[in-house]
Amino acid sequence: MTAPHHGRPAAPSDALDRRLAAARAEVDCIDDSILALIEMRLRLAGRVASGKGEGPKRRPEREAEVLNRLSAASEVAPEGLVRTVWSALMAESLARQEA
């Protein structure tokens, strides 16, 4: 038996709507966390740049190491997604180092 909802039994779509709203709220929370972590990573770009000194800022071997490590560690995300996201993050970090 379904729980009453405003004097009537809850329709199956009401339960689905509540589950969908809860899942969306969880996704929003995760998105907020991802954004906070991205911003932390980008703030570190300046510290990384100072550690590189006057030499070249771009280190292709380091980029490959990061992409390979994360691609291998991923359990669900497709390799293409991992490489796309982290390539974009590294490109932005490099742009901040060169600014």
Secondary structure in CASP SS format (residue, H / E / C, confidence):
PFRMAT SS
TARGET T0000
AUTHOR 0000-0000-0000
METHOD secondary structure of the structure
MODEL  1
M C 1.00
T C 1.00
A C 1.00
P E 1.00
H E 1.00
H C 1.00
G C 1.00
R E 1.00
P E 1.00
A C 1.00
A C 1.00
P H 1.00
S H 1.00
D H 1.00
A H 1.00
L H 1.00
D H 1.00
R H 1.00
R H 1.00
L H 1.00
A H 1.00
A H 1.00
A H 1.00
R H 1.00
A H 1.00
E H 1.00
V H 1.00
D H 1.00
C H 1.00
I H 1.00
D H 1.00
D H 1.00
S H 1.00
I H 1.00
L H 1.00
A H 1.00
L H 1.00
I H 1.00
E H 1.00
M H 1.00
R H 1.00
L H 1.00
R H 1.00
L C 1.00
A H 1.00
G H 1.00
R H 1.00
V H 1.00
A H 1.00
S H 1.00
G H 1.00
K H 1.00
G C 1.00
E C 1.00
G C 1.00
P C 1.00
K C 1.00
R C 1.00
R C 1.00
P H 1.00
E H 1.00
R H 1.00
E H 1.00
A H 1.00
E H 1.00
V H 1.00
L H 1.00
N H 1.00
R H 1.00
L H 1.00
S H 1.00
A H 1.00
A H 1.00
S C 1.00
E C 1.00
V C 1.00
A C 1.00
P C 1.00
E H 1.00
G H 1.00
L H 1.00
V H 1.00
R H 1.00
T H 1.00
V H 1.00
W H 1.00
S H 1.00
A H 1.00
L H 1.00
M H 1.00
A H 1.00
E H 1.00
S H 1.00
L H 1.00
A H 1.00
R H 1.00
Q H 1.00
E H 1.00
A C 1.00
END
